[in-house]
């Protein structure tokens, strides 16, 4: 698997509507690996993975998805 989206493409799609542009967890996990954030995102908390990818893509709402206790 490899992420077919750049960070810019991910951001645009994520911010395109209230459903996240149809982005799935598979998409998020693939981007997490491709962008060098984590090598095994599927063994991590889904909330952590989503937040890290949203931060990396610089989405406007990334902080809304920050898991409790994360600095």
C-alpha positions, 0 to 999 in steps of 0.5 A, a space after each residue: 500500500 502507498 498513499 496516493 495523496 500528497 499532504 496538500 491533496 489530503 488537506 483539500 479533500 479532508 476540508 471539502 465537507 463535513 464527512 472528511 471528503 470520504 477519507 477512510 481509515 485505510 487512507 489515513 493509515 497509508 498516508 501515515 506510513 508514506 509520510 514517515 509519521 509511523 511505520 505501523 499505524 494499525 497497531 496504534 490508537 486510531 485517534 492518535 493516527 488520525 490526529 498525527 496525519 491531520 497535523 502533518 497535512 496542516 488541516 484547519 481542524 486538526 486540534 479538534 481531533 487531538 486525543 486527551 492527554 496528548 501534548 
